């Protein structure tokens, strides 16, 4: 069984009663919005997290913890090729 991200988002919004609009405001402030309009692709640092933007579209959010895990997984794969199936 697969649950779409849309269903998860609506559950968070409607059942847990979390305001998605407020989350959007925390991700995108006026400065970030200005940067999006002027640059097509970049990484925008927002303190605890970074936003990856491609062609004026928010692609993902990366935290320092996730970034560090990715670096470790890549290093393990490099040192022990074929031992892990991580793809990042």
C-alpha distances in whole Angstrom, upper triangle without the diagonal:
4,7,10,13,15,13,14,17,18,17,19,22,22,21,22,25,25,27,26,29,31,28,29,33,32,31,33,37,40,41,37,37,41,39,36,39,41,39,37,35,35,34,35,36,35,37,34,31,32,30,30,31,31,33,33,29,28,25,25,26,27,29,31,29,27,29,31,28,28,31,31,28,30,33,32,30,34,36,34,32,29,29,26,23,23,23,25
4,6,9,12,10,11,14,15,15,17,19,20,19,20,23,23,25,23,26,28,25,26,29,29,27,30,33,36,37,33,33,37,36,33,35,38,36,33,31,32,31,32,32,32,33,31,28,28,27,26,27,27,29,29,26,24,22,21,23,24,26,29,27,24,27,29,26,25,29,29,26,28,31,30,29,32,34,33,31,29,28,25,22,21,21,22
4,7,8,7,7,11,12,11,13,16,16,16,17,19,19,21,19,22,24,22,22,26,26,25,27,30,33,34,31,31,34,34,31,33,36,34,31,30,30,29,30,31,30,31,29,26,27,25,25,26,26,28,28,24,22,20,19,21,23,24,27,26,23,26,28,26,25,29,30,27,29,32,31,30,34,36,34,33,31,30,27,24,23,22,23
4,5,5,7,9,10,11,13,14,15,16,17,19,18,19,17,20,22,20,20,24,24,22,24,28,30,31,28,28,31,30,27,30,32,31,28,27,27,27,27,28,28,29,27,24,24,22,22,23,23,24,24,20,19,17,17,19,21,23,26,25,22,25,28,25,25,28,29,27,28,32,31,30,33,36,34,33,31,31,27,24,23,22,22
4,5,5,6,9,10,11,12,14,15,15,17,16,16,14,17,19,16,16,20,20,18,20,24,27,28,25,24,28,27,24,27,29,28,25,24,25,23,24,25,24,26,24,21,21,19,19,20,20,22,21,18,16,14,14,15,18,20,23,22,20,22,25,23,23,26,27,26,27,30,30,29,32,35,34,33,31,31,27,24,22,21,20
4,5,5,6,9,10,10,12,13,14,15,15,15,12,15,18,16,16,19,20,19,20,24,26,28,25,24,27,27,24,26,29,28,26,25,26,25,25,26,25,27,25,23,23,20,20,21,21,22,21,18,16,16,16,17,20,22,26,25,23,25,28,27,26,30,31,29,30,34,34,33,36,38,38,36,35,35,31,28,26,25,24
4,5,5,6,9,10,10,11,13,14,14,15,13,17,19,17,18,21,22,21,23,26,29,31,28,27,31,30,28,30,33,32,30,29,29,28,28,29,27,29,27,25,25,23,24,24,25,26,25,21,20,19,18,20,22,24,28,26,24,27,30,28,28,31,32,30,32,35,35,34,37,40,39,37,36,35,31,29,27,26,26
4,6,5,6,9,10,10,11,12,12,14,12,16,17,15,16,20,20,19,21,25,28,29,26,26,30,29,27,29,32,31,29,28,28,26,26,26,25,26,24,22,23,21,22,23,24,26,25,21,19,18,17,17,20,21,24,23,21,24,27,25,25,29,29,28,30,33,33,32,35,37,36,36,34,33,29,27,25,24,24
4,5,5,6,9,10,10,11,10,11,8,12,14,12,13,16,16,16,18,21,24,26,23,23,26,26,24,26,29,28,27,26,26,24,24,24,22,24,22,20,21,19,20,21,22,24,22,19,16,16,15,16,19,20,24,23,21,24,27,25,25,29,30,29,30,34,34,33,36,38,38,37,36,35,31,29,26,26,24
4,5,5,6,8,9,9,10,10,9,12,15,14,15,18,19,18,20,23,26,28,25,25,28,29,26,28,31,31,29,29,29,27,27,27,26,27,25,24,24,22,23,24,25,26,24,21,19,19,19,19,22,24,27,27,25,28,30,29,29,33,34,32,34,37,37,37,40,42,41,40,39,38,35,32,30,29,28
4,5,5,5,7,8,9,11,11,15,16,15,17,20,20,20,22,25,28,30,28,27,31,31,29,31,34,33,32,31,31,29,28,29,27,28,26,24,25,24,25,26,28,29,27,24,22,22,20,20,23,24,27,26,25,28,30,29,29,33,33,32,34,37,37,37,40,42,41,40,39,38,34,32,30,29,28
4,6,6,5,6,6,8,8,12,13,11,14,17,16,17,19,22,25,27,25,25,29,29,27,29,32,31,30,29,29,27,26,26,23,25,22,21,22,21,23,24,26,28,26,23,20,20,18,18,20,21,24,23,22,25,28,27,27,31,31,31,33,35,35,36,38,40,40,39,38,37,33,31,29,29,27
4,6,6,5,5,6,6,10,11,11,12,15,16,16,18,21,24,26,24,23,27,28,26,28,31,31,30,29,29,27,26,26,24,25,23,22,23,22,24,24,26,27,25,22,20,21,19,19,22,23,26,26,25,28,30,29,30,33,34,33,35,38,38,38,41,43,43,42,41,40,36,34,32,31,30
4,6,5,7,9,10,13,14,14,16,18,19,20,22,24,27,30,27,27,31,31,29,31,34,34,33,33,33,31,30,30,27,29,27,26,27,25,27,28,30,31,28,25,23,24,23,23,26,26,30,29,28,31,33,32,33,36,37,36,38,41,41,41,44,46,45,45,44,43,39,37,34,34,33
4,5,8,11,12,15,16,16,18,21,21,22,24,27,30,32,30,29,33,34,32,34,37,37,36,35,34,32,31,31,29,30,27,26,28,27,29,30,32,33,31,28,25,26,24,24,26,26,30,29,28,31,33,32,33,36,37,36,38,41,41,41,44,45,45,44,43,42,38,36,34,34,33
4,6,9,11,14,14,14,17,19,18,20,22,24,28,30,28,28,32,32,30,33,36,35,34,33,33,30,29,29,26,27,24,24,26,25,27,28,31,32,30,27,24,25,23,22,24,24,27,26,25,29,31,29,31,34,34,34,36,39,39,39,42,44,43,43,42,40,37,35,33,33,31
4,6,9,12,12,12,15,17,17,19,21,23,26,28,26,26,30,31,29,31,34,34,34,33,32,30,29,28,25,26,24,24,26,25,27,28,30,32,29,26,24,25,23,22,25,25,28,27,27,30,32,31,32,36,36,36,38,41,41,41,44,46,46,45,44,43,39,37,35,35,33
4,6,9,8,9,12,13,13,15,17,19,22,25,23,23,26,27,26,28,31,31,30,30,29,27,25,24,21,23,21,20,22,21,24,25,27,29,26,23,21,22,20,19,21,21,25,24,24,27,29,29,29,33,34,33,35,38,38,39,41,43,43,43,42,41,37,35,33,32,30
4,5,5,7,9,10,11,13,15,16,19,22,20,20,24,25,23,25,28,28,28,28,27,25,23,23,20,22,21,20,21,20,23,23,26,27,24,21,19,21,19,18,21,22,25,25,25,27,30,30,30,33,35,34,36,39,40,40,42,44,44,44,44,43,39,37,34,33,31
4,5,5,6,9,10,11,12,15,17,20,18,17,21,22,20,22,25,25,25,24,24,22,21,21,18,20,19,18,19,17,19,20,22,23,20,18,15,17,16,15,19,19,23,23,23,25,28,27,28,31,32,32,33,36,37,37,39,42,42,41,41,40,36,34,31,30,28
4,5,5,6,9,10,10,12,15,17,16,15,19,20,18,20,23,24,24,24,23,22,20,20,18,20,20,18,19,17,19,19,22,22,19,17,15,18,17,16,20,21,24,25,24,26,29,29,30,32,34,34,35,38,39,39,41,44,44,44,43,43,39,37,34,32,30
4,5,5,6,9,10,11,14,17,15,15,19,20,19,21,24,24,25,24,23,22,19,19,16,18,17,17,18,17,20,20,23,24,21,19,16,19,17,16,19,19,22,24,23,25,28,28,29,31,33,33,35,37,38,39,41,43,44,43,43,43,39,37,34,33,30
4,5,5,6,9,11,14,16,14,15,18,19,18,20,23,23,23,22,21,19,17,16,14,15,14,13,15,13,16,17,20,22,19,17,14,16,14,12,15,16,19,20,20,22,24,25,25,28,30,30,31,34,35,35,37,39,40,40,40,39,35,33,30,29,26
4,5,5,6,9,12,14,12,11,15,16,14,17,20,20,19,19,19,17,15,15,13,16,15,14,14,12,15,15,17,19,16,13,11,14,13,12,15,16,20,21,20,22,25,26,25,28,30,30,31,34,35,35,37,40,40,40,40,39,36,34,30,29,26
4,5,5,6,9,12,10,10,14,15,14,16,19,20,20,20,19,18,15,15,12,15,15,14,15,13,16,16,19,20,17,16,13,16,15,14,17,18,21,22,22,23,26,27,27,30,32,32,33,36,37,38,39,41,42,42,42,42,38,36,33,31,28
4,6,7,10,12,10,12,15,15,15,18,20,20,21,20,18,16,13,13,9,11,12,11,12,12,15,16,19,21,18,16,14,16,14,12,14,14,17,19,19,20,23,24,25,27,29,30,31,33,34,35,37,39,40,40,40,39,36,34,31,30,27
4,7,10,11,8,10,13,13,12,15,18,17,17,17,15,13,10,10,8,11,11,9,9,8,11,12,16,17,15,13,10,12,11,9,12,13,16,18,17,18,21,22,22,24,27,27,28,30,32,32,34,36,37,37,37,37,33,32,28,27,23
4,7,8,6,6,10,10,10,12,15,15,16,15,14,13,10,11,9,13,14,12,11,9,12,12,15,16,13,12,10,13,12,11,14,15,18,21,20,20,24,25,25,26,29,30,30,32,34,35,36,38,40,39,40,39,36,34,31,29,26
4,6,5,6,9,10,11,13,15,16,17,17,16,15,11,12,10,13,14,13,13,12,15,14,17,18,15,15,13,16,16,15,17,18,20,23,23,23,26,27,27,29,31,32,33,35,37,37,38,41,42,42,43,42,39,37,34,32,29
4,6,5,6,9,10,11,13,14,16,17,16,16,13,14,12,15,18,17,15,14,16,15,18,18,15,16,15,18,18,17,20,21,23,26,26,25,28,30,30,31,34,35,35,37,40,40,40,43,45,44,45,45,42,40,36,34,31
4,5,5,6,9,10,11,12,15,15,14,13,10,11,10,13,16,15,14,13,15,14,17,17,14,15,14,18,18,17,18,19,21,24,24,23,26,29,28,29,32,33,33,35,37,38,38,41,43,42,43,43,40,39,35,33,29
4,5,5,6,9,10,10,12,12,11,10,7,9,9,12,15,13,11,9,11,10,13,14,11,12,11,14,14,13,15,17,19,22,21,21,24,26,25,26,29,30,30,32,35,35,35,38,40,39,40,40,37,35,32,29,26
4,5,5,6,9,10,12,13,13,13,10,13,12,16,18,16,14,11,13,11,13,13,10,11,11,14,15,15,18,20,22,25,24,23,27,29,27,29,32,32,32,35,37,37,38,40,42,41,42,42,39,37,33,31,28
4,5,5,6,9,11,13,13,14,11,14,14,17,20,18,16,14,15,12,14,14,11,13,13,17,18,18,20,22,24,27,26,25,29,31,29,30,34,34,34,36,39,38,39,42,43,43,44,44,41,39,36,33,30
4,5,5,6,9,10,9,10,8,11,12,16,18,16,13,11,12,10,12,12,9,12,12,15,16,16,18,20,21,25,24,22,26,28,26,27,31,31,30,32,35,35,35,38,40,39,40,41,38,36,33,30,26
4,6,5,7,8,9,10,9,13,14,17,19,16,13,10,10,7,9,9,6,8,9,12,14,14,17,19,22,24,23,22,26,27,25,27,30,30,29,32,35,34,34,38,39,38,39,40,36,34,31,28,25
4,6,7,10,11,14,13,16,17,21,23,20,17,14,14,11,11,10,7,10,12,15,17,18,21,23,25,28,27,26,29,31,29,30,34,34,33,35,38,37,38,41,42,41,42,43,40,38,34,31,28
4,7,10,11,13,13,16,17,21,23,21,18,15,15,12,12,10,9,12,14,17,19,19,21,24,25,29,27,26,29,31,29,30,33,34,32,35,38,37,37,40,42,41,42,43,40,38,35,32,28
4,6,7,10,11,14,16,20,22,19,15,13,12,9,9,8,7,11,12,14,16,17,19,22,23,26,25,23,26,28,26,27,30,30,29,31,34,33,33,37,38,37,38,39,36,35,31,28,25
4,7,10,12,15,18,21,22,19,16,13,11,7,6,4,5,8,10,12,15,16,18,21,23,26,24,22,26,27,25,26,29,29,27,30,33,32,32,35,37,35,36,37,34,32,29,26,23
4,7,10,13,16,19,20,17,13,10,8,5,4,6,7,8,9,10,12,14,15,18,20,22,20,18,22,23,21,22,25,25,24,26,29,28,28,31,33,31,33,34,31,29,26,22,19
4,6,10,13,16,17,14,10,8,6,5,7,9,9,10,10,10,11,12,13,15,17,20,18,16,19,21,19,19,23,23,22,24,27,27,27,30,32,30,32,33,30,28,25,22,18
4,6,10,12,13,10,6,6,5,6,9,12,11,11,10,10,10,9,9,12,13,16,15,13,16,18,16,17,21,21,20,22,25,25,25,28,30,29,31,31,28,27,23,21,17
4,6,9,11,9,5,5,7,8,11,14,12,12,10,12,11,10,10,12,13,16,16,14,17,20,18,19,23,23,23,25,28,28,28,31,33,32,34,34,31,29,26,24,20
4,6,8,6,4,6,9,11,14,17,16,15,13,14,12,10,9,10,10,14,14,13,15,18,18,18,21,23,22,24,27,27,28,30,32,32,33,33,30,29,26,24,20
4,6,5,5,7,11,13,17,19,17,16,13,15,13,10,10,10,11,14,15,14,17,19,19,20,23,24,25,26,29,30,30,32,34,34,36,35,32,31,27,26,22
4,6,7,10,14,16,20,22,21,20,17,18,15,12,11,9,10,13,14,14,15,18,19,19,22,24,24,25,28,29,30,32,33,34,35,34,31,31,27,26,23
4,7,10,14,17,20,23,22,20,17,17,14,10,9,6,7,10,11,12,13,15,17,18,19,21,22,24,25,27,28,30,31,32,33,32,29,28,25,24,21
4,7,10,13,17,20,18,17,13,13,10,7,6,4,7,9,10,10,12,14,15,16,18,20,20,22,24,25,26,28,30,30,31,30,27,26,22,21,18
4,7,10,13,16,15,14,11,11,8,6,5,6,8,11,11,10,13,15,15,16,19,20,20,22,24,25,26,28,29,29,30,30,27,26,22,20,17
4,6,10,13,12,10,7,8,6,5,6,9,12,14,13,12,16,17,16,18,21,21,21,24,26,26,27,29,31,30,31,31,28,26,22,20,17
4,7,10,10,8,6,6,5,6,8,11,13,15,13,12,16,17,15,17,20,20,20,22,25,24,25,28,29,28,29,29,26,24,21,18,15
4,7,6,5,5,6,8,9,11,15,17,19,17,16,20,21,19,20,24,23,23,25,28,27,28,31,32,31,32,32,29,27,24,21,18
4,5,5,7,7,10,12,14,18,20,22,19,18,22,23,20,22,25,24,23,26,28,27,28,31,32,31,31,32,29,27,24,21,18
4,5,8,9,13,15,18,21,23,26,23,22,26,26,24,25,29,28,27,30,32,31,31,34,36,34,34,36,33,30,27,24,21
4,7,9,12,14,17,20,23,25,23,22,26,27,25,26,30,29,28,31,34,32,33,36,37,36,36,37,34,32,29,26,23
4,6,9,12,15,18,21,23,21,20,24,25,23,25,28,27,26,30,32,30,31,35,36,34,34,35,32,29,26,23,20
4,6,8,11,15,18,20,17,17,21,22,20,22,25,25,24,27,29,29,30,33,34,32,33,33,30,27,24,21,19
4,7,10,14,17,18,15,15,19,19,17,20,22,21,21,24,26,25,26,30,30,29,29,30,26,24,20,18,15
4,7,10,13,14,12,12,16,16,14,17,20,19,19,22,24,23,25,28,29,28,28,28,24,22,19,16,14
4,7,10,12,10,10,14,14,14,16,19,19,19,22,24,24,25,28,29,28,28,28,25,23,19,18,15
4,7,8,6,7,10,11,10,13,15,15,16,19,20,21,22,25,26,25,26,26,22,21,17,16,13
4,5,5,6,9,10,11,13,14,16,17,19,20,21,23,25,26,26,27,26,23,22,18,18,15
4,5,5,6,9,10,11,12,14,15,17,18,20,21,23,24,25,26,25,22,22,18,18,15
4,5,5,6,9,10,11,12,14,15,17,18,20,21,22,23,24,23,20,20,16,17,14
4,5,5,6,9,10,11,12,14,15,16,18,20,21,21,22,21,18,17,13,13,11
4,5,5,6,9,10,11,12,14,15,17,19,20,20,22,21,18,18,14,13,10
4,5,5,6,9,10,11,12,14,15,17,18,19,21,20,17,18,14,14,12
4,5,5,6,9,10,11,12,14,15,16,17,18,17,14,14,11,12,10
4,5,5,6,9,10,11,12,14,15,15,16,16,13,13,9,9,7
4,6,5,6,9,10,10,12,14,15,17,16,14,14,11,11,9
4,5,5,6,9,10,11,12,13,15,14,12,13,11,12,11
4,5,5,6,9,10,10,11,12,11,8,10,7,8,8
4,5,5,6,9,10,10,12,12,10,10,8,8,7
4,5,5,6,8,10,12,12,11,13,11,12,11
4,5,5,6,8,10,8,8,10,9,12,12
4,6,5,5,7,7,6,8,8,9,10
4,6,6,9,10,10,12,11,12,12
4,6,10,9,10,13,13,15,15
4,6,6,8,11,12,14,15
4,6,7,9,11,12,14
4,6,7,10,11,14
4,7,9,12,15
4,6,9,12
4,6,10
4,6
4
